[in-house]
Amino acid sequence: MLLDKMATNISGIPVVDFSAMSLQNESSVREDSDAVNQLADHVHQAFSTIGFVYLKNHGIPQEKIDSVFETYDTFFNLHVQVKEKYAKKEGTSPNGWDAIERESTNPDRPGDLKESFDVGAVYDENFNWPNTDVPNFQANVMSIYKCLSDLALRVLSVMAVGLGLNPDAFAYAYEKRGTLLGGTQLRYNFYPMITDITKVKPGQIRCGEHTDYGGITLLIQDEVGGLEVTNIEGQFVPARPMKGTVLVNVADLMERWTADKLKSTTASGESRGKQVYSQTGTKKSLQAVNIGRFLVLLRHRFIVAHSETFGGKQFYCQTSDDLEVKNEAAHYWEKCQQSQLYNINVSKHIGLTSYSSLFIQVHRVLIPEDEIRRRVPRRSLVFFVDPDHEAVITCLDGSNKYPPITSKDWISKKLEETYKY
């Protein structure tokens, strides 16, 4: 169900008026503008707490969005043998179609129940555009790509102002957009109707719990819904469709860039999360901790630890009421054993003295529970605002909290973990 455009928040996710930086306005950011500074404050507050924000009055005409959805729908309604002509050869390919179950955004679940078509290197002369099978495909997709690319740069400028930085602080990492050296990518996700629920594999959902890998992500949903994120209490809440808005979230590299001042989302089963740990007496506030080959987490919160770890800490399980462990090698969950001493590997992401400074979130797309909704396809348009491949990501505050890393090194590793070819 589409929500009222005048809403101020949806399930705790703020709805922010982006008029001050709308695509209908001049592109320059005036740091002395009260409207821009107020906008920057609102966006910064959203990204430093829940990590998501709906932007309304962004300047992309609704008729353009509707047109590109129709274009993509025409492609996805083609016979699979036709779509296979445009298939990607590997997960790191910037352009092309992916079949159902090709990607497992949460590797602990079966492959995602979705198809997708990626458009990253739009200026690549060798891009196999499906114009023969879908007339005007290239023209329509290029048009929305440019709009979302321009909007993304404005969002990044607003974020920089909110951080007290020069509006162009992130610009150096996005000079190659649309080329084979760039990282930005437009994706159309198509979640087919499910006519026989018995054919769905155990644990399989439309899109597994996951984090986005790059800078930020822009999302436009259809009216079907199904996306869930965690609120500040750590509970899953629906990120309901709101026509005329773009939903924006922070991704992994942005956290490194901002030395954790802005929050990313964290995937269940993917080793790229942060950890939050505090325990006094029998009061359990453990949210996630990596224990050797095990993951300990508060039940119902799909939170994991980062793969870059070091030793030196221990966790004594005083009660097993709400804790579970996961044996990563055997891929099963079991109750945390009471009175058991575990060695803890603490993530480099937070160091030894700031366990309670981060809040961890999750987002996913579920299969509808009722049959009527399952018989309706879900579609979404996603713009991954990932930095140029060779852009070096360093902490903008000069803290060196994280070592420098190129966007390509970070993102390629993640794609290789989640794609099956």
C-alpha positions in Angstrom: 0.0 0.0 0.0 1.4 3.4 -0.9 1.6 5.9 1.9 0.7 9.5 2.2 3.3 11.8 0.7 2.9 14.2 3.7 4.1 11.6 6.2 7.1 12.7 8.3 8.3 9.2 9.0 7.5 5.6 8.0 8.2 2.9 10.6 10.7 5.3 12.2 12.5 6.1 8.9 12.4 9.9 8.4 10.8 11.4 5.3 12.9 14.5 4.4 12.0 17.2 1.9 14.8 17.4 -0.7 13.5 20.5 -2.4 16.5 22.6 -1.5 18.7 20.3 -3.6 16.1 19.0 -6.1 17.2 18.2 -9.6 14.9 21.0 -10.7 17.2 23.5 -9.0 20.7 24.7 -9.9 23.4 22.2 -9.0 25.7 24.2 -6.9 25.6 23.8 -3.1 25.7 26.9 -1.0 27.0 26.2 2.4 25.6 29.4 3.7 22.1 28.5 2.6 19.8 28.0 5.6 17.7 25.6 3.5 20.7 23.4 2.5 22.1 23.4 6.1 18.7 22.4 7.5 18.5 19.6 4.9 22.0 18.5 5.7 21.1 18.3 9.4 18.1 16.2 8.7 19.9 13.8 6.4 22.8 13.5 8.8 20.6 12.7 11.7 18.9 10.0 9.7 22.1 8.4 8.5 23.8 8.6 11.9 21.0 6.8 13.6 18.8 4.5 11.6 20.8 4.6 8.4 17.9 5.2 6.0 15.9 8.2 4.8 13.0 8.8 2.4 13.6 11.8 0.1 10.6 13.5 -1.4 10.6 16.4 -3.9 13.8 15.0 -5.4 13.1 16.3 -8.9 12.8 13.1 -10.9 9.4 13.2 -12.7 7.1 10.3 -11.8 6.3 9.7 -15.5 9.9 9.0 -16.2 10.0 6.5 -13.4 6.8 4.8 -14.6 8.2 4.7 -18.1 11.4 2.9 -17.1 9.5 0.4 -15.0 7.4 -0.4 -18.0 10.6 -0.8 -20.1 12.2 -3.2 -17.7 8.9 -5.2 -17.3 8.9 -5.7 -21.0 12.3 -7.3 -20.8 11.6 -9.5 -17.8 8.4 -10.8 -19.5 10.6 -12.2 -22.3 11.2 -15.9 -22.6 14.2 -17.0 -20.5 16.1 -18.1 -23.7 15.8 -14.5 -25.0 17.0 -13.1 -21.7 20.0 -15.4 -21.6 21.4 -13.6 -24.6 22.1 -10.7 -22.2 23.3 -12.7 -19.2 26.3 -11.7 -17.2 29.3 -13.9 -17.3 30.4 -13.3 -13.7 29.2 -11.4 -10.6 31.7 -8.6 -11.1 30.3 -7.8 -14.6 28.9 -4.3 -14.6 26.2 -5.0 -17.2 23.7 -7.7 -17.9 21.0 -10.0 -16.7 21.1 -12.4 -13.7 18.7 -15.4 -13.5 16.8 -16.4 -10.4 19.0 -17.7 -7.6 22.1 -16.4 -9.2 22.8 -14.2 -6.3 22.7 -15.1 -2.6 22.8 -11.9 -0.7 22.8 -13.9 2.4 25.1 -16.9 1.6 23.5 -18.9 4.5 20.2 -18.9 2.7 19.4 -20.5 -0.7 19.7 -18.2 -3.7 17.5 -15.1 -3.9 14.1 -15.5 -5.5 14.7 -12.7 -7.9 16.0 -11.8 -11.4 18.0 -8.6 -12.0 19.4 -6.5 -14.8 22.5 -4.4 -14.1 23.6 -1.3 -16.0 26.9 0.1 -14.8 29.2 0.9 -17.7 26.6 2.7 -19.8 29.3 4.2 -22.1 30.9 0.8 -22.8 30.9 0.4 -26.6 30.6 -3.4 -26.2 27.5 -3.3 -23.9 25.0 -5.7 -25.4 21.9 -3.6 -25.0 18.6 -5.5 -25.5 17.2 -2.9 -27.9 16.3 -5.5 -30.5 13.9 -7.3 -28.1 12.9 -4.2 -26.2 12.7 -1.1 -28.3 14.0 2.1 -26.7 15.5 0.1 -23.8 18.8 1.9 -24.0 17.3 5.4 -24.3 14.9 5.0 -21.4 17.5 3.3 -19.1 20.2 5.9 -19.9 17.7 8.7 -19.0 16.9 7.4 -15.6 20.6 6.4 -15.0 21.6 10.0 -15.5 18.8 11.3 -13.2 19.8 9.0 -10.4 23.5 9.6 -10.9 22.9 13.4 -10.7 20.7 13.0 -7.6 23.3 10.8 -6.0 25.9 13.4 -6.3 23.6 15.9 -4.7 22.9 13.6 -1.8 26.6 13.1 -1.3 27.1 16.8 -1.2 24.4 17.2 1.4 26.0 14.5 3.4 29.4 16.2 3.2 27.8 19.5 4.5 26.2 17.6 7.3 29.6 16.2 8.3 31.1 19.7 8.3 33.2 18.9 5.1 33.5 20.7 1.8 30.5 19.8 -0.4 32.8 18.2 -2.9 34.5 15.9 -0.3 33.3 12.7 -2.0 33.5 13.9 -5.6 37.0 12.6 -6.3 35.7 9.1 -6.1 33.0 9.4 -8.7 34.8 10.9 -11.7 34.5 7.7 -13.8 30.8 7.1 -13.5 29.3 5.2 -16.3 32.6 3.8 -17.6 34.3 0.5 -17.0 36.4 2.2 -14.4 33.4 3.5 -12.5 31.5 1.8 -9.7 28.0 3.3 -9.9 25.4 0.7 -11.1 21.7 0.8 -11.9 19.9 -2.4 -11.1 16.3 -3.5 -11.7 15.2 -6.3 -9.5 12.3 -8.4 -10.6 10.7 -10.7 -8.0 8.5 -13.1 -10.0 5.1 -14.2 -8.7 5.1 -17.3 -6.5 2.3 -19.7 -7.6 3.4 -22.8 -5.6 4.8 -22.0 -2.2 5.8 -25.7 -1.8 8.6 -25.2 -4.4 10.3 -22.5 -2.2 13.3 -24.0 -0.5 13.6 -24.0 3.3 15.0 -20.6 4.4 14.6 -19.1 1.0 13.3 -15.5 0.7 13.2 -12.9 -2.1 16.3 -11.2 -1.0 18.4 -12.3 2.0 19.6 -10.2 4.9 22.4 -8.0 3.5 24.4 -4.9 3.5 25.2 -2.8 0.5 28.9 -2.6 -0.3 29.7 0.9 -1.5 28.9 4.5 -0.6 25.1 4.9 -0.6 22.2 3.3 -2.3 19.1 4.9 -3.9 16.0 2.8 -4.1 12.6 3.3 -5.9 10.0 0.6 -5.0 6.8 -0.4 -6.7 3.6 -0.5 -4.6 3.9 -4.2 -3.6 6.3 -3.8 -0.7 8.2 -6.5 1.2 11.4 -4.6 2.1 12.2 -4.8 5.8 14.8 -2.9 7.8 15.6 -2.8 11.5 14.6 0.2 13.6 16.7 1.7 16.4 15.3 -1.0 18.8 16.7 -3.7 16.5 13.3 -4.9 15.3 12.4 -5.6 11.7 9.9 -3.0 10.4 8.5 -2.6 6.9 10.1 0.1 4.7 6.8 0.7 3.0 6.5 2.1 -0.6 5.8 5.8 -0.7 5.2 7.1 -4.2 7.2 10.1 -5.2 10.1 9.3 -2.8 13.6 7.7 -3.1 14.7 5.6 -0.2 18.4 6.2 0.5 20.7 4.1 2.8 24.3 4.2 3.8 26.6 1.3 2.7 29.8 -0.3 4.0 32.5 2.0 2.4 30.7 5.1 3.6 31.2 3.9 7.2 34.9 3.5 6.6 35.0 6.9 4.8 33.3 8.7 7.8 35.0 6.6 10.5 31.7 5.2 11.6 29.9 8.6 11.9 27.3 7.3 9.4 25.7 3.9 9.7 25.5 1.1 7.2 23.2 -2.0 7.2 24.5 -5.4 8.2 23.7 -8.7 6.6 22.9 -12.0 8.3 25.4 -14.6 7.2 27.7 -12.2 5.5 31.0 -11.4 7.3 30.9 -7.7 7.0 29.0 -6.5 10.1 30.0 -4.6 13.2 29.7 -5.9 16.7 28.0 -4.4 19.8 28.7 -6.1 23.1 28.0 -5.2 26.7 27.1 -7.5 29.6 26.8 -6.8 33.3 25.8 -9.6 35.6 22.9 -11.5 34.0 21.6 -8.5 32.0 22.0 -9.6 28.4 22.7 -6.8 25.9 24.8 -8.9 23.6 23.8 -8.2 20.0 26.6 -9.9 18.1 30.1 -11.2 18.7 32.3 -13.5 16.7 33.4 -16.5 18.7 36.1 -18.4 17.0 34.2 -20.3 14.3 30.9 -19.4 16.0 28.6 -16.5 15.9 26.7 -15.6 19.0 23.7 -13.3 18.6 20.5 -12.2 20.4 17.8 -14.4 19.0 15.7 -12.9 16.3 18.5 -10.4 15.4 20.4 -11.5 12.3 23.7 -9.8 13.1 27.2 -11.1 12.3 30.8 -10.2 12.9 33.3 -8.9 10.5 35.9 -11.3 9.0 38.8 -9.0 9.9 39.3 -10.0 13.5 41.9 -10.3 16.3 41.9 -12.2 19.5 42.3 -11.3 23.2 38.8 -11.2 24.6 36.5 -13.8 26.2 32.8 -14.2 26.7 31.4 -16.2 29.6 27.8 -17.3 28.9 26.0 -16.8 32.1 22.6 -17.7 30.7 21.4 -19.3 27.5 17.8 -18.0 27.5 18.1 -15.7 24.5 21.4 -16.6 22.9 22.3 -18.9 20.0 25.5 -19.9 18.3 26.1 -20.8 14.7 28.7 -23.3 13.6 29.9 -21.7 10.4 31.5 -24.9 9.2 28.4 -27.1 9.7 25.9 -24.3 8.9 23.5 -24.9 11.8 22.3 -23.0 14.8 22.3 -24.2 18.4 21.7 -22.7 21.8 24.6 -21.0 23.5 25.8 -23.4 26.3 25.3 -22.0 29.8 28.5 -21.7 31.8 30.6 -22.1 28.7 33.7 -19.9 28.2 34.2 -18.8 24.6 37.2 -17.0 23.0 36.0 -13.8 21.3 37.5 -12.3 18.1 36.7 -8.6 18.3 36.2 -6.8 15.0 38.7 -4.2 13.9 35.7 -2.1 12.9 35.2 -1.0 16.5 38.4 -1.6 18.4 38.6 -2.6 22.1 36.9 0.3 23.9 33.8 1.2 21.9 31.6 -1.9 22.0 28.4 0.1 22.7 29.0 3.0 20.2 27.4 1.3 17.2 23.9 0.2 16.3 23.5 -2.7 13.9 20.7 -2.9 11.4 19.5 -5.5 8.8 17.4 -5.2 5.6 15.9 -7.9 3.5 12.9 -8.7 1.2 10.5 -11.3 2.4 8.0 -13.5 0.6 4.4 -12.3 1.4 2.5 -14.6 3.8 -0.8 -14.4 2.0 -1.3 -16.1 -1.4 -2.9 -13.1 -3.1 0.2 -11.0 -2.6 2.5 -13.8 -3.5 0.9 -13.9 -6.9 1.9 -10.3 -7.7 5.5 -9.7 -8.9 7.6 -7.2 -7.0 9.9 -4.7 -8.7 12.4 -2.2 -7.6 14.9 0.2 -9.2 18.2 0.4 -7.3 21.1 2.7 -7.9 24.3 1.6 -6.2 26.5 4.7 -5.6 29.8 2.8 -5.4 33.0 4.7 -5.8 35.3 4.4 -8.9 37.3 1.1 -8.8 40.7 2.7 -8.1 39.3 5.3 -5.7 41.2 5.0 -2.4 38.8 5.2 0.5 40.4 6.8 3.6 38.9 8.3 6.7 37.9 11.8 5.9 38.4 13.0 9.4 42.1 12.0 9.3 41.7 9.5 12.1 43.0 6.5 10.1 40.5 4.4 12.0 40.5 2.1 9.0 43.4 1.4 6.6 43.1 2.8 3.1 41.4 0.4 0.6 40.4 0.8 -3.0 36.7 0.4 -3.9 37.5 -2.4 -6.3 39.3 -4.5 -3.7 36.5 -4.2 -1.2 33.5 -4.6 -3.5 34.9 -7.4 -5.7 35.5 -9.6 -2.7 31.9 -9.1 -1.6 30.5 -9.9 -5.1 32.6 -13.1 -5.3 31.1 -14.3 -2.0 27.5 -13.9 -3.1 27.3 -14.9 -6.7 27.1 -18.4 -8.1 28.5 -19.0 -11.6 
